[in-house]
Structures are given as C-alpha cells and as structure tokens.
Amino acid sequence: MATSSDEMNTKLSYRRFEEGDDQWGSWTDKIFNEDNSHKCPTYVNKTPPCQGSCPSGEDIRGWLAIVREQEKPSEGVEWQEYAFRRSTDANPFPSMMGRVCPAPCQDGCNRNEVEDFVGINSVEMYIGDTALANGYKFEAGASTGKKVAIIGGGPAGMAAAYQLRRKGHAVTIFESLSDLGGMMRFGIPNYRIPRDKLGSEVQRILDMGDVEVKLNTRVGKDISVEEIEKGHEAILWAIGCWTGRGLFVDNWDETPNCVTGVDYLKAFNEGRMKATGTKVVCVGGGDTSIDVVSVARRLGHVEGTDELPEAIVLDDAAEHGSITTVPSDVTLTSLFPIDNMTAAEHEVKDALHEGVTILDEVMPVEIVRDAAGRATGLKIAKCTMEDGRPSPVDGTEQVIEADIIVSAIGQGGDMAGLEDYANDHNLIDADKHYQVPNKAGHFVAGDIVRPHLLTTAIGQASIAADSIDDYLDDGTVNTRRPKVDVHHFDLEDKLEEAGLSPDDFDPNTTGEGDMRGTFLGNWAIHNYEDRSYAEIIKNDELFLGHFEFHERNHRKEEVPSSDEVLGHFHERLICLEEERAQDEAKRCMSCGMCFECDNCVIYCPQDAVYRVKKTEATTGRYVATDYSRCIGCHICADVCPTGYIKMGMGE
C-alpha cells in the first residue's frame, strides 16, 4: 500500500541504511566475537555542512547549540549574549545577515535528508535583534600601535575593521559615499534591511575605538594611495563594485532611458527617487533584479508628468518633492526557468505576490526606439542554452512596452584613478591570502575580487584580516590556511573556558611506569580527534533514524499583495519569538559533534561507554570510554545520531 502524502509529511521512514538494505542483521557477531576487531570508539569532531557551505564560515552548529541551551556559557553570562559572541566571531552583522543572506548554509543542511532544513537565518536574525535590544558591545584587543587603512566602508571593509580591532590594530576607513554600509545601505532596499538596525550594527564596530572614518573621500581622486601609505602599515582594498553591466544589445549605451540596476537602487536608497516609469522592464534573475522590480512596484509612477523616468536615476543632484503615485506595470525577464533563477526562492515568490510579471527562459534581442532615440520597448525571444550561452529561438519574438529598461545582469569595479591596481576585468587580483600580488602591504576583499554575496565579502575580510595581522608581525604572510577554512569549534579552548584544561605533561616528572599513555591520566583529551579543519561530515555518517519529524518554525512575513504594495516600505520579515527560536535551534542535528543524547551509553552492552563526571564535562566532552571493557562491537558508533563516534585505535 502506498504511503499517503500527508503521512510522508508528518512521519519518517526510520531507515538506517542504503536503499534496498532494509533488514537488520544479527548483532551476535558484533557483541560476542570481539576478537574480530580491536577498534574502539574515538570521538571525532568534523565540520557540519551548514558551516562548510557558509561563505562567512560561521560556527553555526555552535551557536545553535547555545540557543537551545545545550552548550552552557560561563556563570553570569546570558545564553543570548553567549550565542551573539559565538555568532559574531565570524560575522559582525547577525541582524542584517539573518534578514538578507540567501543562506547557502540551509541548502547544505543535513536535515534536508530528514524533512526540511533548519531555519538558520531566522535564528541568526533573533540573535542579532536580541543583541541590539540588549545593547551588547564588541571588545577591542590590546593595542599594537599599528594602523591599517581600509578603502571602502561596506560589508567587507567594516567586517575587516572589526576583525582588525579585535587583534588590536587601529584602522582608518576611507569611504567615497556619504555613509557607511556599502551595498547593505545603498544597494538593498530599506524594507529588507531596516536602516536603524544597520546603523546600530555599524556603530557597534565604531564604538570599539581607534576607528577613524573619512566619508565622501574617494581614494585616487580626493587622496592619493601614496599619502595613505605614509600613515598606515597596511592597506585593505574593499571598494566593492558600483558599476552596473549593460545589456549586450545594440544601442544600449546611447539610449537615455536604459539604466543599470546598481544606479537604479542607489538612487532609491539615497532617497532621491520617489517615483519611476509607467512601464518598467528589468532584465536579470538574481537578487538585484528582484530588488529593482520590488522597488518599482512600491514606487509607482506619477500620472500625466513630463518628467523622464531615468532623470532621477542618472542625476545625483536631483530629488523629488512630495508626490502622489499610481501603480506601475513591472516586468522581469530571465534567461533561466523561474525555478532555476539565482534569486532567493522566497524573494521570487514575494515579487510575484506583489504583482511583478516574470517572463522566464527569454533573452533580450533588441531595444525598440522612437525617432528621438528613446526606448519604447524591449524585444525578447525564447532562448535555449548551448555551452552556457543563450541563443534566441526564431519566431518567438515579442516586444514588451517600456519607458525605462533596467539591466541587472551583473556589476563591475570603478577603478578610475586606480588603474595600476586593476586587472583585465576591472577588478583587483588576490592570492589565496587575499594579498594583492606584487603590492607588498596591500590586501583586498569583497566584490572587487569577484562580485558575489554579502556573506562572501565578510568571509574574505576575516581571512584578509588574519593575513594583515601576520604581515604586521614580521612583514610576511606565512599562515597555512586549513582545507576547510571556516571558524571552528575548538575543544581545547572550550575546556580552558570551563576551567578544565588538561594538566601539563612532563615525561621526567609526570606519571610512573608505562609512558605510552593511559585514559586515566589528565594530560591530554582522551580518545578525541579534531578533523574539522579537513573534513565535512556527510549525511550518510549520521544515524538519521534517531530524529523525529519536527516542523520548521517559519518566520511570519508581511508581504503586500499587488493591491497593497504601492507605498509599502515597512519591513516584511518578523523576527521569531524566543520560544520559537529555541525550538528551531532544537531541530539542529549537531552533525559531527556530540549533543548529549545518551544513545552510546544506553546501548553499550559492556558498560564501556560512560558519562564524564559533571564536574569534568563540557561540550564535546560528555562521554568517554573505558578501554578495558570495550570489545569493539561498533554499536555506539551505529547509534550515534551525529556521527561523532568513529571506530579507531587499530584495524
């Protein structure tokens, strides 16, 4: 009998093995023929795939464990603050990233193999908003007396400033725009990133002290690189990509009402653009294009006006007064099927709900212009993809009427005045340590390396800050980056925090007799191995049958309908309440790290696996093994839900 859809959505299969291997074998051999194996359990920390998929490299598993109160903070510290500290070890913007990050971590989440991913973004948003409400601050490291120039105050520049201040280095931020935040402020609409919360997260970095800010200062124009070099021991280039890419069709550059998505959103976010065209067509498919069309639907157009819809976009000095608008017709075209668009799935759904028309699997082929050279429409055609390139299908052409056409197909760097640093793509080259090749003391991070996600820029900034710290120490960058290059849980640090560090071992004075080792001694971490720097744990290493169905806690959204969207600029996402944030954190399967379920203790037939004394236990050190009792039966490894137990100590 087939399983009903309803049952499939509420119950799990509890299969432990591969498809077709559905019979439990006898455990007799495992338990009683112990001479077949002399492997015993080893506790192995591996990186979970959420963390391995996070370009910022956050210790996601760690702060989820703190939120569900499995990992405890030191006495006197609230779990909310402890989760904030763990989260911001990698990323100083939890409130912002919890809102706008497309969450590749959730795509990688092993819980997808059970029923649905953990809502990592929603818990991160809770952590960030709670931190702002409670006034948590960052602490700077002891001053080194050294100063670093950061060119650009966007996500990469501000994240680097944060990491460098933690290391004790002073920083000067040179920003060409009127405020800090970069694309978070001038590229993403305010109903996705609330400006008050963005300002607070930026200010928290400035409050660390020894952070000098020079706004409206363009390096290469208002100040030379040579002048900056004289007052700083190192320079980080984090200038972002503020040049939009036009469509690859004839007459794009000559057509006045054809603009880029970067310019369009900048005009809106600076508060200059209060209305748009009657018929707006945007070409794209990514997050920027969704922002363009969503903004256009909110702005609307002024009936009967003679003002050109591109005027405000292209004139930095222009600004509307008070106006009354009516809805605009807004169309988005994409080369790819709607399900394969690179924009976040929920953003695409929201745009459709707000009244945007999406035409997928089409490509622009011609700008239709009037006698004055203005665009009156965009001719598109159905397309096929061959070797990654679109080709139009003859006979499928159609014209979409438009009085403004927006290209949101990519962006590049503006290297005017900095030509010596530009590569052939008008970006800046970087080596694996984010040094600028052949430019000693110069480093780079963010979109100017390669346009990508905000979280990518933040992750690059963290690595660049490490490299700068090395460089300031002895003039070289020698640190070898790990294979899995993220912020890792460190059991030794956790033991030190809990006051449980192993004793110092001196072979001349410590211990007696056999010096090959003993689990009774406290000179090392007993049968523990840290592979997190080299391995990501896969779902087939887990005991998925342990996990019950647990529905995801969805954040509420206030997404306006097509009739309500005009003038709707307040935030759409609503933060989870504390109880639901903790419940969502409980869905985390703690891949690659013990989460204290007791399975190994309960199922061990020899009572060899035991709980560590409470006075000696901490996260990652909850159970241990008495090797004098262990017979190598593997049962503890079989029933370990998280894959933390591996059979080792022999062949």
N, C-alpha and C positions, 0 to 999 in steps of 0.2 A: 504494500500500500504506500502510495506517495505521501511524503510529508507536506502538510499544508503550508502555505506561505506564512500564515500567522504564526504557526509553531516554529518555523525556521527563524523568525524574527524575535522569538522570545525564549528559545531553548537552544542549547548547544549539543553537538554530537558526542562530545567527550572522547573522540578518537585520539589515541596517543601516537599511533604510528602512521606510516605512509598509506595512501590509498591502496586497498586490496589486502593490507596486512592488518586484519581486523580480529585476530584471535590472540588471546593472552596465552603465552606459553607457560610451561611449568617453571616455578621458581626453585624447585628442589635442587637442581644442579647449582644454581647460584648460591643457595644458602649452605648446602651441606658438602659440596665438593670444593671446599675452599682451596685445595691445593692447585686448582686450575688457574688461579690468579693470585698475585700478591700485590695488586693495586689497591690503594686506599684513597679515601676522598681527600681532595685538595680543594681549597676554596679559592676560586679564580674570578677576579674582577675583570669584566670586559665592558667595553663601551656600548651602551644601548644605541639602536639605530636612530632614534629620535635625535640624540646628541650628535651622532655621526652625520646626520642629514642637516644639522643646523649650521649655517654659514658663520654665525657668531660663535659657535662652539660652546653654548651654554651647558652647564651641568643640570640638564632638565630633570633627569631621574632624581638627582639630589634635592632640588627644591620642591619637587612633587612629594617626596618622602617627608620633607619638613612640613609642608602644608597639611598633609594628612596626619601629622604629629607622630609619625613612626620614628623619624630621626629627631632627637631632642637637642635643643640649644643648651648653652651653659646656664647655670642658675641666674635668674634675674633678667634674662633676655626673653622677650616675647617671641613666639614662633613666627609671627608676621614679620618682625624685623629680621629674624634669622633667615627666613626664606628670601627676603629682599637682599640681604648680604650675599647669599649664595647665588641668586639670580644675577646680580649686578657685578659679580666677579668678572663676567664676560661682557655684559651689555648694560650700560648705564641708563637705558631708556625702556624699562619694562612696561610703563604705562602706554607709551607710543607703539612699541612693537607688538604688544598684546592686542592692539587695535588693527594695525595695517599690514603686519607681516603676512605674506601668503602661506606661511607655515609649512615649509618642506619637511619640518620635523614630524608633522602629523601624517604626511604621506609615508614616511619611513616607519611609523609606529608599528610595532609587532602586534598591537591589539587589533589591528585591521584583520588579522587572521582569526580572531575570536568573534567579534561582531562589528566594532567600529573603533576608530582611533580615539585616543584620549584628547580631550579638548585643551591642548597645551596652551594655545593662545588665550583662551578665556581665563585660565588660572593665572597666567602671566599678567593679564590686564588687572585681575584682582590684586595681585602682589603690588603692581605699580601704583594703582589708585590708592590702596591702603597706605603705602609708603608716603605718598603725597599728603594724604589726610592726617597721618600721624607725624609728619614733619621729620622723617628720617633723613640724616645727612651723610655725606661721604667724608672720609678722613684722608688727609694727605700724608705721604710718607715723610720721614725726616729729610730736611733739605740737603741736597747735594751741592748747592751753589752753582748749578749748571742750568742753562736756559735753552729751550728749543722753540724755534719758530714754526708755527702751523699755518699754512696757507690755505684758508678755507674753513668756515665755521659750520659746515654741515654735519651729517651723522658721522662721517669718518673723522673729520677734524675734531669734533667735540669728544668722540669716544677716545681718540688718541690723547687729547688733553687730559681726560680723566685718568687714563692708564699711566700717563707720564707723571701726573701729580701724585698718584699712589706710590710711584717709585721715588718721589722726592724732587723731581726736576721741575723748575719753573717753566712756564710757556707764555708765548705771545701769539695771539690769534689774529691774523690779517684776513678780514672779510670784505669782499667787494660790494656786498649788498648792505641794506640798511639795518639788518638784524641777523641774529644767529639762527641756525636751524637748517639752512640749506634747503634741499628738496622736501624735508619734513614741513617747512614753513611756506615755501614758495612754489612747491610742486604738487602737494597733496591738499585737497580741499579741507576747509575747517570743519565740515560735518563728519569727516573721517578722523582728523587729528584736531581735537579741541585746543585752541591756541593758549588757553590759560594753563592747561596741563603740560603742553610742550614747553611753555615759558618756565614753568616750575622745574621741569627736569633739566633744562639747560642751566637755570640759575643754580641748581644744586651742584653742578660742576664748577661754576664760577665761584661759589661760596667756599670751595676748597682752598682759596687763596693762591697768591702768586700766579694768577691767570690774568694777563693783560689783554685787552681786546681793542682792536683798531678797526672800526666799521668804516664802510664807504672808502675802503683803501684797496685799490687794485694793484697787485704786485706786477711789475713790468711796465706800469704807467705812472702811478702815484708814488711808488717807491721802487727802487731797483733791487735786484737779487743781491748785488754786491753790498748794498747798505745793510740788508738783513743779515748777511753772512758775518758782517763785522760785529754784530751784537749778540750772535747766537752760536752755540757749539754744533747745532744740527738743524736741518730744515726738513719738515714733512710737507709734501705736496698733497693736498686733499681738496682740490679746486672743483671737483665734480664735472659734470657735462651739461652745459647750458645752451648748447647749440642743437636745435632740432634738425632732423633729417627730412628733406622734402621728398615728394613722390617722384618716382622715376618715370615721369611722363613729360612730353614736350610742354614748354611754356610755363612750367611751374614757377620759376624764379621771376618771370616777367608779369605774372598775374597778381594784382594787388590784394585780392581777397582770398588768396591761398596762404595760410599761415601754419606754423608748426604747433604741435601740442605743448611743447615747452613754453613758447611765448604766450599761448592762449591761457594756460593755467597760471603762469606768472602774473599776467595782467589781472586775472581774477583774484589771486591770493594777495596781491598788493593792494587790493581794494579799489582798483581803477575801473574795472569792468563790471558794470551793473546790468548790462543787457547784451544780447547777442543778435545773431541774424534770425530772419524769419524761418529759413530752411538751412539747417546745419548738417553737413556731411563730414564724418570723421572716418579716416582710413587707419586701421590698426588691428586690434585684437588683444592687446596687452592691457596691463593695469592703467597705464597713462591714458589710453584711448577711452577706457571706461570712465575715468575721472572727467575727461573732456565732455563726453556726451551727458554724463550725470549733471555736471555744472550747467551745460547748455539748457537742459530741461528745467533746472531750478531758476535760471536767469530769465528765460523767455525773451521776447522782443517788444519794442515799442511800436505800436501801430501808427502808420502814417508818417514816420520820421524819414528825413532825407539823410540822416547820418549813416555813414558807411559802417557796416558791422565789424570791419577789421581795424577801424581807426584807433579804437582804444587799445587793441592788442599791440599795434605796432608803434604807438606813441607813448613813451614812458611818462611824458608830462601830462597826458590827457587824463581827465577824470569826470565821470558823470555826476550830476547833482541828483536830487530826488526825482525818481521817475516811476511810472506805472507800466507794468509789462503784462503781456499775454503769452500763453504757451507757444513755444517754437516746435516745428517739426524737426526731429533729430534722428539721423540715420547713422549707424555704424556698419562699416564693411570690413570683412576679414577674409584673408586667404584660406583660412582653415575652417573645418566644421566647428560649429558652436561648442561642441563638447571638447574640442581639442584646442580651443583658444588658450593663450598663455595667461590671460587674466584669471584671477581667483574665481572659482565657480560661483561662490555666493555673490560676488560683485556683479557677475554677468546676470544672474537671476534678478538681483535688485534693479539693474538697469532696465531689464525687460518689464519688470513690475512698474517702474516709473514712467514707462511709455516710450522707451527708445526702440526703434526698429533696427533689428540686426539682420544683415544680409551676409550669409557665410558662403565660403568656397567661391568667392568672386575676387577679381582683381581690377584695379583702375587701368584704363587703356587710353583715356583722352580727357583733357579738360575742355569742356564746351564753353566757348567765349562769345561775347557780343562784339559789336563793332568797336566799342571803346576799349576792348581788351580785358573786360571783367568776366570772371567765371559766372555762368548761369546754370551750370550743371556739371556733373561728373559722369562720364560714360564708363560703365563697368561691364565685365563679361564673366561668365562662369569660367573657372580655370581648373586645370589639372596640374599636379606637381610631378616634375620629372627631374631627378637628381637634385632635389631640393629647390628647384626653380619653378615658378608658376608659368603656365602657358595658357593663353586665352582659348576658349572653345568657340570656333566660328559659328555665327548665327545666334549667339546667346546674348548679344549686346543689349544694354538698356541704359537710359540716361536718368540719373537722379537729379532733380532740380535742387539748386543750392545757391545761396547768396554769400556763403562763406564755407570754404573747404579747409579742413584741418588734417594735417599729416601727423600721425602719432606712431610712426614706424621705427623709431629709434632716435638716438641723440649722440652727440659727439662733443669734443672739448673745444673751448675757445682759447687758443694758445697765442693770441695776439700779444706781442711783446715778450713772449717766452718761447720763441721759435727754436732756440738752442736745446730745449727740453722735449720738443715734440717728435714723435715717431711718424711713420708714413700714414698712420690712421688719425693723426692729430690728437693722440693720447700720449701718455708717458710710460715708457718701458719700466718694468720692475723685475728683479730677480726673485728667487724663492723666499728671500728675507725681506722683500719689499724695499730693497735699496734701488736707487736709480743707477744703472750701470755707468761706470766711468765718471761718476759725480760723487766724489767722496763726501760723506756727511749729509747727503741728500737722500731722502726716503719718500715713498709715495703710497697712497692707499685710496680706496674708493672708486667711484665711477671713472675717474680719469685713467685708471688702469684698464678697466673694461666695464662699461655700463652694465649694472646688474641690480640686485636687491639692496634695500637699506641694510638688511642684516649682513649681507656680504661685505659692505663697506665697513661695518662695525667690527666684523671678524678680522678683516685685513688690518684695521687700525690697531687692534690688540697685538697682532704679530709684529707690525711695524714698530710699536712702542717697545716691545721686547728687544727688537733689533737696535733701536736707538739707544736703549739702556746699555746694551753690550758695547756699542760704538763709543758712548761717552765714557765707558770704563777704561778701555785701552786702545781705542781707535780702530778696532776690528769687530767683525760680526762672525763669531765662531760657533754660536749655539746651534746644535743639531736639532732640527725640528722633528717631532715624532711622526710616525707614519699616520696615526690618527691624531691630527693636530687640533685638539679642542681643549677646553678647560676640564680637567679630570678630577674626580674624587680621589683623594689621597688618604689611605688608611693611616699612614704614619702621622699625618697632620691631624686627623681626627682623634687618634689616641693621645697626641700631645694636648689637643684642646680639652680632652676629658681627663687629663692628668694620669694617663695610663701608658705612657711611653715605655718601651722595653728598657731593661737595665743595660748599662754599658757592659760590654764583654771584653775582658782582658784574659787571654789564654794563660797568662802567667800567674794570675791570682784568682780567677773565677772558676768554680767547679772543680770536681775531682774525678779521676778515672777516665772513662771513655769520652774523648773530646769530639767524637763525630756528631754529637748533638743529642738532644732529648726534648720531648714535648713538655717535660716538667719544668724546664728552665724558662726564665722570662728574659732571654737575651735576644730573642727575635720574635717575629709574628708567626705563630705556629701554623704550619701547613697552609700558608697563604701565598698566592702568586698574583701579581698585578700585570695583566696583559692588555689593559685598557689603552695603552699607548700604541698598540699594534693590531688589535683585533676588535671587530664589531660583532656582537652576538646576534645570530640569526634566529628566526622563529622556530626552526627545527631543532634548536638546542633547548627549547623550553618544554615544560610539561603543560601544554595548553589545556588539557582536561581538568586542571585544577580550578580554572577560572569560570565562574558562573556568569550568566547573562547579566549585564549591568548597563542600563540605558545611559547614553551620554546626556550630560546636563548642558543643554543648549542655552546660549545667551539669548535674551529677548532682543528683538530688533524693532525699531520704529521706522519701517521703510514706507515712504509715502506712495500712494497709488498714482497713476497718471493724472488723476483729477486733483490730487493734493500736492504734487511735487513743486509747483511754482512757488518760489519764495521759501521753500523748506530747507533751512540751513542748520537746524539743530542736529545734534549727534544721533546717529541711528542705533549704535550698539549700546546696550545696557549691561553694566557690569554684574557678574554673578554675586549673589549674597554669600556671606561667609560659609554658611552651612552647605550650599550647593558647590562652592569652590572646593571645599574639603572633600565632599562626596565625589567630585570629578577627579580629584587627586588620588582617591582610593582606587580608581579604575586602572591606574598605572600598574603594570605587571613587574616593575623593578627589574627589567631584563639585565642579567649579568651581575646582580648584587642581591644578597640575602635581604628578604623583607620580613623575616622572623615569623614564618608560618608554622614552624614546628614539625613539618612533614618528616624531615630526616630523623628527628628524634623519635617520633611516634612509630615509624616503620622500620627502624633499625632492629633486626632480630637479635643482635648481640649486645644491645645497650652500649654500643661503642661510641655512638654519636651522643653528645650531651650538651646541655646549655651551659655556657660560660657563666660563672658567678656574676650576679648583678653588679657587684662592686668592681668587676673587671671587664664588663661587657660594654660595647658601644656599636654603632652602625658598622656592619661588616665584620663584627667580632661577636656574634650572638651564639654560635655553636662551635664546637671543636670535636676532635676525635681521639679516643684512646686507642692507639695503635696496637696495644697488647690484646685488645678484644676484637679489633676489626678483622674480618675474614675475607674482605674484598668482594662482597656479594653484589655490589653496584646498586642495591635497592635505593640507597639515599640519593644517588645521582638520578635514578629513574623518576623519583617522586619529587625532585626539586623543581618547583614551578619556574624559577627564574634562570635556570642553567648555571647557577653559581657553583654547584658542586661538580667537579670533574674527577675522574679516577686517574690517579697518578702514582708516584712513588714506585715506579717499576714498569715491567712489561707483562 
